[in-house]
Amino acid sequence: MVFDNSGNLYVANWNANVISKVTTGGVVSTYATGVAGARGLAFDSSGNLFVGGVNTVYKVPAGGGAASTFATSGFNNIYAL
């Protein structure tokens, strides 16, 4: 789990391969898709979300959407970023 600068919570759902967003008002929505085995989460200074997964680090663009592969190179089930 990770919070953004506005206090919204982001939760990795490794079974469903998605990232959920929980707003400060308690509204839950799907923020990102396509993240196999999502676990570790971290935002960069531009608002991009990086997600550790099964042997891969994914990048989700600021604002959410489909994840793309950022890095693969012998990683093994990344639990924290």
N, CA, C and O atoms as CSV, one atom per row, in Angstrom:
chain,resi,resn,atom,element,x,y,z
A,1,MET,N,N,0.844,-1.178,0.000
A,1,MET,CA,C,0.000,0.000,0.000
A,1,MET,C,C,0.891,1.243,0.000
A,1,MET,O,O,2.015,1.236,0.501
A,2,VAL,N,N,0.335,2.313,-0.587
A,2,VAL,CA,C,1.045,3.591,-0.594
A,2,VAL,C,C,0.017,4.709,-0.689
A,2,VAL,O,O,-1.054,4.538,-1.270
A,3,PHE,N,N,0.357,5.857,-0.110
A,3,PHE,CA,C,-0.478,7.049,-0.211
A,3,PHE,C,C,0.131,8.012,-1.212
A,3,PHE,O,O,1.352,8.074,-1.353
A,4,ASP,N,N,-0.723,8.774,-1.919
A,4,ASP,CA,C,-0.218,9.849,-2.772
A,4,ASP,C,C,-0.187,11.148,-1.971
A,4,ASP,O,O,-0.542,11.159,-0.792
A,5,ASN,N,N,0.232,12.235,-2.601
A,5,ASN,CA,C,0.350,13.525,-1.924
A,5,ASN,C,C,-0.992,14.104,-1.502
A,5,ASN,O,O,-1.035,15.010,-0.669
A,6,SER,N,N,-2.088,13.598,-2.060
A,6,SER,CA,C,-3.424,14.088,-1.717
A,6,SER,C,C,-4.098,13.248,-0.640
A,6,SER,O,O,-5.222,13.547,-0.235
A,7,GLY,N,N,-3.426,12.204,-0.173
A,7,GLY,CA,C,-3.976,11.361,0.872
A,7,GLY,C,C,-4.779,10.178,0.386
A,7,GLY,O,O,-5.371,9.468,1.198
A,8,ASN,N,N,-4.819,9.939,-0.931
A,8,ASN,CA,C,-5.495,8.760,-1.469
A,8,ASN,C,C,-4.625,7.531,-1.228
A,8,ASN,O,O,-3.397,7.608,-1.259
A,9,LEU,N,N,-5.271,6.411,-0.992
A,9,LEU,CA,C,-4.573,5.159,-0.720
A,9,LEU,C,C,-4.613,4.273,-1.962
A,9,LEU,O,O,-5.641,4.180,-2.632
A,10,TYR,N,N,-3.494,3.626,-2.263
A,10,TYR,CA,C,-3.395,2.702,-3.395
A,10,TYR,C,C,-3.036,1.335,-2.838
A,10,TYR,O,O,-2.114,1.202,-2.034
A,11,VAL,N,N,-3.772,0.324,-3.274
A,11,VAL,CA,C,-3.618,-1.020,-2.729
A,11,VAL,C,C,-3.354,-2.000,-3.865
A,11,VAL,O,O,-4.092,-2.032,-4.849
A,12,ALA,N,N,-2.302,-2.796,-3.726
A,12,ALA,CA,C,-1.989,-3.830,-4.714
A,12,ALA,C,C,-2.846,-5.051,-4.448
A,12,ALA,O,O,-2.895,-5.552,-3.324
A,13,ASN,N,N,-3.521,-5.528,-5.483
A,13,ASN,CA,C,-4.304,-6.757,-5.396
A,13,ASN,C,C,-3.630,-7.782,-6.301
A,13,ASN,O,O,-3.934,-7.876,-7.490
A,14,TRP,N,N,-2.713,-8.546,-5.718
A,14,TRP,CA,C,-1.904,-9.449,-6.532
A,14,TRP,C,C,-2.708,-10.573,-7.151
A,14,TRP,O,O,-2.310,-11.092,-8.194
A,15,ASN,N,N,-3.819,-10.972,-6.557
A,15,ASN,CA,C,-4.650,-12.035,-7.139
A,15,ASN,C,C,-5.366,-11.564,-8.401
A,15,ASN,O,O,-5.511,-12.329,-9.355
A,16,ALA,N,N,-5.813,-10.313,-8.410
A,16,ALA,CA,C,-6.578,-9.784,-9.544
A,16,ALA,C,C,-5.699,-9.033,-10.542
A,16,ALA,O,O,-6.186,-8.621,-11.595
A,17,ASN,N,N,-4.410,-8.844,-10.234
A,17,ASN,CA,C,-3.481,-8.123,-11.112
A,17,ASN,C,C,-3.909,-6.682,-11.367
A,17,ASN,O,O,-3.762,-6.169,-12.477
A,18,VAL,N,N,-4.439,-6.034,-10.330
A,18,VAL,CA,C,-4.848,-4.636,-10.438
A,18,VAL,C,C,-4.353,-3.851,-9.224
A,18,VAL,O,O,-3.962,-4.424,-8.207
A,19,ILE,N,N,-4.381,-2.524,-9.359
A,19,ILE,CA,C,-4.131,-1.601,-8.259
A,19,ILE,C,C,-5.439,-0.856,-8.023
A,19,ILE,O,O,-6.015,-0.283,-8.947
A,20,SER,N,N,-5.900,-0.870,-6.779
A,20,SER,CA,C,-7.116,-0.145,-6.422
A,20,SER,C,C,-6.750,1.178,-5.777
A,20,SER,O,O,-5.744,1.286,-5.076
A,21,LYS,N,N,-7.578,2.183,-6.023
A,21,LYS,CA,C,-7.417,3.505,-5.416
A,21,LYS,C,C,-8.578,3.715,-4.447
A,21,LYS,O,O,-9.734,3.473,-4.791
A,22,VAL,N,N,-8.260,4.169,-3.234
A,22,VAL,CA,C,-9.278,4.503,-2.246
A,22,VAL,C,C,-9.119,5.989,-1.949
A,22,VAL,O,O,-8.110,6.403,-1.379
A,23,THR,N,N,-10.105,6.791,-2.332
A,23,THR,CA,C,-10.014,8.232,-2.109
A,23,THR,C,C,-10.174,8.556,-0.633
A,23,THR,O,O,-10.565,7.706,0.166
A,24,THR,N,N,-9.868,9.795,-0.286
A,24,THR,CA,C,-10.019,10.227,1.103
A,24,THR,C,C,-11.474,10.171,1.539
A,24,THR,O,O,-11.759,10.139,2.736
A,25,GLY,N,N,-12.401,10.158,0.585
A,25,GLY,CA,C,-13.825,10.025,0.880
A,25,GLY,C,C,-14.304,8.592,0.942
A,25,GLY,O,O,-15.486,8.341,1.179
A,26,GLY,N,N,-13.383,7.629,0.727
A,26,GLY,CA,C,-13.732,6.223,0.828
A,26,GLY,C,C,-14.222,5.572,-0.445
A,26,GLY,O,O,-14.683,4.431,-0.408
A,27,VAL,N,N,-14.136,6.265,-1.581
A,27,VAL,CA,C,-14.564,5.696,-2.861
A,27,VAL,C,C,-13.450,4.805,-3.413
A,27,VAL,O,O,-12.303,5.235,-3.531
A,28,VAL,N,N,-13.798,3.560,-3.750
A,28,VAL,CA,C,-12.832,2.598,-4.265
A,28,VAL,C,C,-13.017,2.442,-5.766
A,28,VAL,O,O,-14.139,2.288,-6.248
A,29,SER,N,N,-11.898,2.482,-6.513
A,29,SER,CA,C,-11.947,2.284,-7.960
A,29,SER,C,C,-10.674,1.565,-8.401
A,29,SER,O,O,-9.698,1.497,-7.654
A,30,THR,N,N,-10.696,1.030,-9.620
A,30,THR,CA,C,-9.504,0.421,-10.195
A,30,THR,C,C,-8.646,1.527,-10.774
A,30,THR,O,O,-9.105,2.294,-11.620
A,31,TYR,N,N,-7.403,1.616,-10.325
A,31,TYR,CA,C,-6.473,2.650,-10.774
A,31,TYR,C,C,-5.590,2.148,-11.913
A,31,TYR,O,O,-5.283,2.896,-12.842
A,32,ALA,N,N,-5.185,0.886,-11.842
A,32,ALA,CA,C,-4.277,0.342,-12.857
A,32,ALA,C,C,-4.570,-1.131,-13.082
A,32,ALA,O,O,-5.001,-1.845,-12.177
A,33,THR,N,N,-4.325,-1.565,-14.307
A,33,THR,CA,C,-4.508,-2.963,-14.686
A,33,THR,C,C,-3.219,-3.486,-15.315
A,33,THR,O,O,-2.338,-2.714,-15.692
A,34,GLY,N,N,-3.128,-4.803,-15.420
A,34,GLY,CA,C,-1.999,-5.410,-16.115
A,34,GLY,C,C,-0.735,-5.518,-15.291
A,34,GLY,O,O,0.368,-5.459,-15.836
A,35,VAL,N,N,-0.880,-5.676,-13.976
A,35,VAL,CA,C,0.282,-5.781,-13.097
A,35,VAL,C,C,0.296,-7.164,-12.444
A,35,VAL,O,O,-0.261,-7.351,-11.362
A,36,ALA,N,N,0.927,-8.118,-13.099
A,36,ALA,CA,C,0.939,-9.504,-12.630
A,36,ALA,C,C,1.635,-9.623,-11.287
A,36,ALA,O,O,2.802,-9.259,-11.147
A,37,GLY,N,N,0.911,-10.134,-10.298
A,37,GLY,CA,C,1.483,-10.350,-8.977
A,37,GLY,C,C,1.835,-9.068,-8.250
A,37,GLY,O,O,2.829,-9.023,-7.525
A,38,ALA,N,N,1.039,-8.025,-8.429
A,38,ALA,CA,C,1.327,-6.705,-7.843
A,38,ALA,C,C,1.563,-6.797,-6.345
A,38,ALA,O,O,0.791,-7.420,-5.616
A,39,ARG,N,N,2.655,-6.161,-5.895
A,39,ARG,CA,C,2.990,-6.143,-4.472
A,39,ARG,C,C,3.489,-4.759,-4.066
A,39,ARG,O,O,2.705,-3.948,-3.574
A,40,GLY,N,N,4.760,-4.477,-4.260
A,40,GLY,CA,C,5.351,-3.214,-3.820
A,40,GLY,C,C,4.904,-2.044,-4.659
A,40,GLY,O,O,4.780,-2.163,-5.878
A,41,LEU,N,N,4.655,-0.894,-4.014
A,41,LEU,CA,C,4.180,0.306,-4.703
A,41,LEU,C,C,5.005,1.517,-4.289
A,41,LEU,O,O,5.372,1.660,-3.123
A,42,ALA,N,N,5.296,2.393,-5.260
A,42,ALA,CA,C,5.981,3.653,-4.955
A,42,ALA,C,C,5.692,4.658,-6.062
A,42,ALA,O,O,5.676,4.304,-7.241
A,43,PHE,N,N,5.466,5.909,-5.682
A,43,PHE,CA,C,5.280,6.998,-6.638
A,43,PHE,C,C,6.602,7.724,-6.856
A,43,PHE,O,O,7.415,7.828,-5.938
A,44,ASP,N,N,6.820,8.231,-8.080
A,44,ASP,CA,C,7.948,9.126,-8.310
A,44,ASP,C,C,7.457,10.565,-8.206
A,44,ASP,O,O,6.272,10.797,-7.966
A,45,SER,N,N,8.342,11.519,-8.381
A,45,SER,CA,C,7.990,12.930,-8.213
A,45,SER,C,C,7.050,13.444,-9.292
A,45,SER,O,O,6.457,14.511,-9.128
A,46,SER,N,N,6.899,12.715,-10.389
A,46,SER,CA,C,5.992,13.112,-11.477
A,46,SER,C,C,4.612,12.478,-11.353
A,46,SER,O,O,3.740,12.729,-12.184
A,47,GLY,N,N,4.407,11.663,-10.332
A,47,GLY,CA,C,3.113,11.019,-10.130
A,47,GLY,C,C,2.959,9.671,-10.797
A,47,GLY,O,O,1.881,9.080,-10.749
A,48,ASN,N,N,4.026,9.165,-11.427
A,48,ASN,CA,C,3.989,7.815,-11.982
A,48,ASN,C,C,4.061,6.816,-10.831
A,48,ASN,O,O,4.767,7.036,-9.847
A,49,LEU,N,N,3.331,5.731,-10.966
A,49,LEU,CA,C,3.328,4.689,-9.946
A,49,LEU,C,C,4.160,3.515,-10.441
A,49,LEU,O,O,3.957,3.023,-11.552
A,50,PHE,N,N,5.091,3.072,-9.615
A,50,PHE,CA,C,5.894,1.895,-9.940
A,50,PHE,C,C,5.417,0.747,-9.061
A,50,PHE,O,O,5.183,0.906,-7.863
A,51,VAL,N,N,5.283,-0.416,-9.695
A,51,VAL,CA,C,4.690,-1.572,-9.036
A,51,VAL,C,C,5.638,-2.759,-9.161
A,51,VAL,O,O,6.025,-3.141,-10.265
A,52,GLY,N,N,6.007,-3.335,-8.027
A,52,GLY,CA,C,6.786,-4.560,-8.040
A,52,GLY,C,C,5.857,-5.737,-8.227
A,52,GLY,O,O,4.804,-5.815,-7.594
A,53,GLY,N,N,6.239,-6.639,-9.083
A,53,GLY,CA,C,5.410,-7.803,-9.367
A,53,GLY,C,C,6.249,-9.051,-9.498
A,53,GLY,O,O,7.345,-9.135,-8.943
A,54,VAL,N,N,5.742,-10.007,-10.222
A,54,VAL,CA,C,6.440,-11.261,-10.442
A,54,VAL,C,C,7.542,-11.039,-11.474
A,54,VAL,O,O,7.267,-10.941,-12.669
A,55,ASN,N,N,8.780,-10.962,-11.016
A,55,ASN,CA,C,9.958,-10.809,-11.875
A,55,ASN,C,C,9.954,-9.545,-12.732
A,55,ASN,O,O,10.708,-9.463,-13.701
A,56,THR,N,N,9.122,-8.557,-12.396
A,56,THR,CA,C,8.975,-7.364,-13.217
A,56,THR,C,C,8.680,-6.152,-12.354
A,56,THR,O,O,8.004,-6.253,-11.330
A,57,VAL,N,N,9.196,-4.998,-12.778
A,57,VAL,CA,C,8.769,-3.715,-12.228
A,57,VAL,C,C,7.940,-3.051,-13.314
A,57,VAL,O,O,8.397,-2.889,-14.446
A,58,TYR,N,N,6.708,-2.664,-12.959
A,58,TYR,CA,C,5.792,-2.023,-13.895
A,58,TYR,C,C,5.729,-0.524,-13.633
A,58,TYR,O,O,5.991,-0.060,-12.523
A,59,LYS,N,N,5.379,0.217,-14.668
A,59,LYS,CA,C,5.174,1.662,-14.542
A,59,LYS,C,C,3.744,1.982,-14.961
A,59,LYS,O,O,3.290,1.590,-16.036
A,60,VAL,N,N,3.045,2.701,-14.088
A,60,VAL,CA,C,1.677,3.167,-14.377
A,60,VAL,C,C,1.759,4.676,-14.522
A,60,VAL,O,O,2.251,5.351,-13.617
A,61,PRO,N,N,1.290,5.225,-15.639
A,61,PRO,CA,C,1.395,6.671,-15.825
A,61,PRO,C,C,0.563,7.443,-14.802
A,61,PRO,O,O,-0.440,6.943,-14.294
A,62,ALA,N,N,0.994,8.659,-14.512
A,62,ALA,CA,C,0.232,9.522,-13.603
A,62,ALA,C,C,-1.210,9.576,-14.082
A,62,ALA,O,O,-1.465,9.778,-15.269
A,63,GLY,N,N,-2.141,9.399,-13.177
A,63,GLY,CA,C,-3.555,9.385,-13.529
A,63,GLY,C,C,-4.119,7.988,-13.687
A,63,GLY,O,O,-5.337,7.811,-13.734
A,64,GLY,N,N,-3.237,6.978,-13.769
A,64,GLY,CA,C,-3.685,5.595,-13.835
A,64,GLY,C,C,-3.848,5.073,-15.236
A,64,GLY,O,O,-3.576,5.771,-16.213
A,65,GLY,N,N,-4.299,3.823,-15.326
A,65,GLY,CA,C,-4.503,3.170,-16.610
A,65,GLY,C,C,-3.735,1.871,-16.692
A,65,GLY,O,O,-3.450,1.235,-15.678
A,66,ALA,N,N,-3.403,1.487,-17.904
A,66,ALA,CA,C,-2.693,0.234,-18.135
A,66,ALA,C,C,-1.222,0.383,-17.778
A,66,ALA,O,O,-0.595,1.395,-18.090
A,67,ALA,N,N,-0.687,-0.624,-17.128
A,67,ALA,CA,C,0.721,-0.632,-16.761
A,67,ALA,C,C,1.569,-1.096,-17.934
A,67,ALA,O,O,1.119,-1.872,-18.777
A,68,SER,N,N,2.798,-0.611,-17.974
A,68,SER,CA,C,3.769,-1.089,-18.950
A,68,SER,C,C,4.973,-1.629,-18.196
A,68,SER,O,O,5.202,-1.266,-17.042
A,69,THR,N,N,5.737,-2.489,-18.841
A,69,THR,CA,C,6.928,-3.048,-18.214
A,69,THR,C,C,7.997,-1.975,-18.149
A,69,THR,O,O,8.337,-1.366,-19.163
A,70,PHE,N,N,8.529,-1.744,-16.952
A,70,PHE,CA,C,9.617,-0.783,-16.754
A,70,PHE,C,C,10.961,-1.499,-16.725
A,70,PHE,O,O,11.929,-1.021,-17.317
A,71,ALA,N,N,11.033,-2.647,-16.040
A,71,ALA,CA,C,12.296,-3.380,-15.946
A,71,ALA,C,C,12.049,-4.854,-15.646
A,71,ALA,O,O,11.147,-5.212,-14.889
A,72,THR,N,N,12.872,-5.693,-16.258
A,72,THR,CA,C,12.930,-7.122,-15.930
A,72,THR,C,C,14.389,-7.523,-16.021
A,72,THR,O,O,15.068,-7.216,-17.000
A,73,SER,N,N,14.861,-8.203,-15.008
A,73,SER,CA,C,16.257,-8.632,-15.048
A,73,SER,C,C,16.578,-9.481,-13.834
A,73,SER,O,O,17.367,-9.076,-12.981
A,74,GLY,N,N,15.983,-10.633,-13.751
A,74,GLY,CA,C,16.284,-11.532,-12.659
A,74,GLY,C,C,15.628,-11.182,-11.330
A,74,GLY,O,O,15.984,-11.746,-10.295
A,75,PHE,N,N,14.676,-10.261,-11.348
A,75,PHE,CA,C,13.948,-9.954,-10.119
A,75,PHE,C,C,13.096,-11.152,-9.738
A,75,PHE,O,O,12.691,-11.934,-10.598
A,76,ASN,N,N,12.829,-11.292,-8.461
A,76,ASN,CA,C,12.025,-12.417,-8.021
A,76,ASN,C,C,10.991,-11.943,-7.008
A,76,ASN,O,O,11.321,-11.691,-5.849
A,77,ASN,N,N,9.746,-11.823,-7.443
A,77,ASN,CA,C,8.642,-11.446,-6.561
A,77,ASN,C,C,8.978,-10.232,-5.686
A,77,ASN,O,O,9.301,-10.377,-4.507
A,78,ILE,N,N,8.902,-9.074,-6.260
A,78,ILE,CA,C,9.303,-7.824,-5.618
A,78,ILE,C,C,8.218,-7.375,-4.635
A,78,ILE,O,O,7.106,-7.028,-5.034
A,79,TYR,N,N,8.558,-7.389,-3.360
A,79,TYR,CA,C,7.578,-7.070,-2.310
A,79,TYR,C,C,7.616,-5.612,-1.874
A,79,TYR,O,O,6.635,-5.121,-1.315
A,80,ALA,N,N,8.698,-4.919,-2.109
A,80,ALA,CA,C,8.803,-3.523,-1.665
A,80,ALA,C,C,9.626,-2.728,-2.671
A,80,ALA,O,O,10.563,-3.239,-3.284
A,81,LEU,N,N,9.248,-1.472,-2.820
A,81,LEU,CA,C,9.998,-0.549,-3.675
A,81,LEU,C,C,10.382,0.659,-2.850
A,81,LEU,O,O,11.024,1.577,-3.361
